[in-house]
Amino acid sequence: MGIAQWQAGEGPRERLLQRGEHALSDAELLAVILRTGYRNCSAVALAGELLEEFQGLAGLVRADSARLLAWPGVGDAKYAQLRASLELARRQALQVVRASDVLSSPGETVRFLQYHLGTRDREVFCCIFLDSQHRVLCCEDLFFGTLDGAAVYPREVATRALQYRAAAVIFAHNHPSGMAEPSAADRRITERLCAALGLLDIRVLDHVIVGRGREFSFAREGLL
């Protein structure tokens, strides 16, 4: 059953229009994106199945594409709709950060990093390069690893910072395990990066580790 077949006032789309998106459950919001279910399964029921199978929204957006596409009622179109929704959220969050001084909006910066890194199934190390007013010049994924880590090279980071003529930088990487606490290796590479960029008068504002629904900030914890 598609959302268009719900009786007036009872479907998630109508509830959203009448009461706002905050009034809908996760399954109902997901159903609005999916639009239709499959034989004898409504869009809301399909959404509920997916949330249960993949252990909530966070698990769903991290789900392997082959596994998700194999689920009854989920085809290329629905998969594309889900990925497009996530990418729109990521781009909106980055746009907000770009429009402001990141030091005045640390919450928005972390929110963007959660969208950008929180769904990755392997470790990714990215850099947000900033100008002298701490406005975003670029966010670039520089190093890619496995579930356990990614090799990070300070010289490459310094080269990219000089290319962008950055005055400051924020480092970020994800922990696919879900834990946000820094490892000994995380602490060592942060020290090496700070030393390398310090020689170039490029300020390191923070190193953020993104876990599942949580994050660790080196700056907030006084480790920079």
N, C-alpha and C positions, 0 to 999 in steps of 0.2 A: 504494500500500500504506500503510495506516495503522499507527500504532505498536502498536495492539492486535493486529495480525496478525503481529508479530514472534514468533519462537519464544522460549520462556521463557529469560531470561537474556541474550539477544543484542541486544535493542532498547535505544535510548537511555533510555527511561523506567526499564527494569529496571536498567540500569547506574547510573543516577542514584540509585535507591533502595538499591542494593547498595554502591556505592562513593562516593557523594556527587556533588554537582553539579560539583565542581572536577575530577573525572576525565573529564568530557565535553569534546569539542571544541566550537568555536563552532557548527558545523553540527549537531551532536547536540543541543546546548541549544536551538537554534532549532527543530529538529524537534519537540522536546517541546512547544513553544509552538504550532507549526503543527498538530500532531497527525496530519494526513493529507497525502498527496501527491496525485497525480492518476494517470490511467491509465498504467500501466507506469513510474511514477516514484514512488519511496518518499518519505516525509516527509524523510528525511535527504538524499536526492538533490535534492529540491526546495530544501531549505535550502542545499545546496551551490551550486546554480544561482544562487540569489538573492545569496549572498555573493560569488560570482565576478562576477556582472553588476553589482552595486552597489559593488564594491571593499571588501568587509568590512562588519562590523557598523555602523561609523560612517556609511558611505555608505548602508547600508540604512535606518537610522532617519531619515536626512535625505532619503530618496528622495521624489520627487514622487508624490503619491497616485495620480494618473491613470496614470503609468508603472508603478507597482507593481501597481495593480489590473488592468492589462492583461496581466500576466505569467501564463502558463498555470498553473492550479492555485491562484492567489491570487484570492480573491473578497472580498466585504465582510466575511465572518466572520473570515478569517485576517488581513485588514488591521486589523480592530478588535482582534483578539487582540494583534497586534504593538504597536499604539499604547497599549493598556491596560497591557501589560507595561512599556513605557517610562515611562508616567505613574506607575505604582506605584513604580518605582525612584526617580523624581524626588520623589515625596511622602515616601518613606521617608527619603531623604537630607535633605529639609527638616525632617522630624520630629526627626531626630537633632540638626540644628543648633539648632532651637528649644528643645531640652531642655538646652542647654548654653550656657556663655559662649563666644561665637564666638572670642574671643582665645585660649581654651584649646584650641580645636579648629579651627585654620585649615585643616587637611587636609580635614575634613568639610565646611567651608564651600565650599572649592574643588570638592569632589566634587559637592555639590549644584548649584553653578553650571555644572559640566560637563553634568550631566543637564538643567538648566533651559535653558541657552543653546547647548550644543554641537551640537544637532541643527537649529538654525534655519537657514533658507536666505536670510535677510536679517538685517541688523543690528538688534539689539534692545538698548536701554539700560534696565537695571533697577536698582532701589535696594532694599537690605535695610535697613530702619529698625529701630533698636535702642533699648532703654531704657537707663537709667543703669547697669545691671548688665551691659550688652552682651548682653541676651537679645533674641531676634528678636521684633519686634512685627508686622512684615509684610514680605513681599517683593512688590514691584509692578513690572511692566513699564510704564515711563513713556513711552518714545519708540521709534518704529519707523521704520526707514529702508529702504535698498536694499542691494545687495551691497557698496556702497562706503562707506556711512556713514549716520548718523542725526543729525538736528538735535537738540541738547540745550539746554534752556532752564533756567538756574540758578534763575530766579524760580519756575518750576513745581516744581522739586525742593524749594526752600525752603518753598513753600506746603504741599506734601504732608508734609514733615518736621514742620511745625508742627501740622498736622492730627492726625498720629499722636503728637504730643508726644514726638518722638524726641530722645534725647540724643546719638545717634551714628548714622552711616550708612556703609554699604559700597556703593560703586558697582560695577557690572559691565556689560560689554557683550561681544558676540561679534564675531569677525572671520570671516565666512563663507568667506573665502579660505583659512582654515586657519592663517594666520600669527598669532602672538600678540604680536609686538612692537608697541609703541605708535607711532602716527604723531605727527607734529608737532601735528595737530589734537587728538589724544587728550591730549597733554600740556597744551595750552592750555586745553581745557575742564576738565581736572582742576584746574588752577590757579584758574580762574574759580569753579568749584563750591566749592573749599576756601575761597576768599575770601568768597563769599556766605554760606556756612553758618557761617563763623567769626564773622561779625557777629552771628549768632544764638546763639553759644556751642554750636553743634552740631558735634561732632567727626567728622572724616572718618577712618575707620580704614583704608580701603584702596580702591583701584580695581583691579579684576581684569579682565583681558582674556582671554577664552576663545577658544582656537583649536582645531584638531583634535588632541585628545589632549595638549594643552599649554596652559599659561596663563602670563600675566605679571602679577605683583603689584607695584604701585607701592610699597606699604609694604615689601615684601621687598627691593626694589631701592633703598630709601632715597630715594624720590622724593616723599615726603609730608612 
